[in-house]
């Protein structure tokens, strides 16, 4: 693949269709929905998915003891879960979701954080696959177990103390991917017990402003959105959102615009807004 951002992070529907049954390709449905929608990615996967795809449940392939939603699991846990899904070392992984582009970047980011180099997002997701006239199937997919080795990249992850330090010292900018009304504190958070508002000093880049028709906007359009929000592409960046899902999408957009030092605050607002000892600001 050419050293172009879209070629490094995405594959087309045609590319995948031509390799659908290749043994070295692992297709992953990474669909996830916000809790208030009542929709379940696993149920939708069983009803309709790309042939051969396995389902990646970010709520269970996680550190379920953390008390926070879908935090990254320990490497050994991730390795075990991938082996059971039939995903192994040396495979090319293609992730998609039913939105087009929403939760797939979080799943792809997780694979990269765990040391996988060849992981891509299906451009346009399941809607693009169906629009192109390709078949879907229903029911679970069972793949033979394969050996998977996870090597955690700590540099791509930030915790609460890292974010506190960045906001205090200005060593990195914090970019919040939540919708503007939630960032301002005008709309309630979807999780009980989580305060409304944002981290003092964070900037808001709603993830929806970076997506068009289920695809990431072109780099020029992404740069325009980031510039309007006051993001400095030359400065280290920590992305955050409600629970670490769309933070990965904004991180992807930042990369497309030329940013280099980008990390995800895994706990995101679910952690920060759920505590009593962290400051919260409201308004623009």
Buried (B, 14 or more C-beta within 10 A) or exposed (E): EEEEBBEEBBBBBEBBBEBBEEEEBBBBBBBBBBBEEEEBBBEBBBEEBBBBBBBBBBBEBBBBEBEBBBBBBEBEBBBBBBBBBBBBEEBBBBBBBBBBBBBBBBBBBBBBBBBBEBBBBBBBBBBBBBEEEBEEEEEEBEEEEBEBBBEBEEEBBBEBEBBBEBBEEEEBBBBBBBBBEBBBBEEEBBBEEBBBBBBEBBBBBBBBBBBEEBBBBEBEBBBBBBEEBEBEBEEBBBBBBBBBBBBBBBBBBBBBBEBEEBBBBBBBBBBBBBEEEBEBBEEE
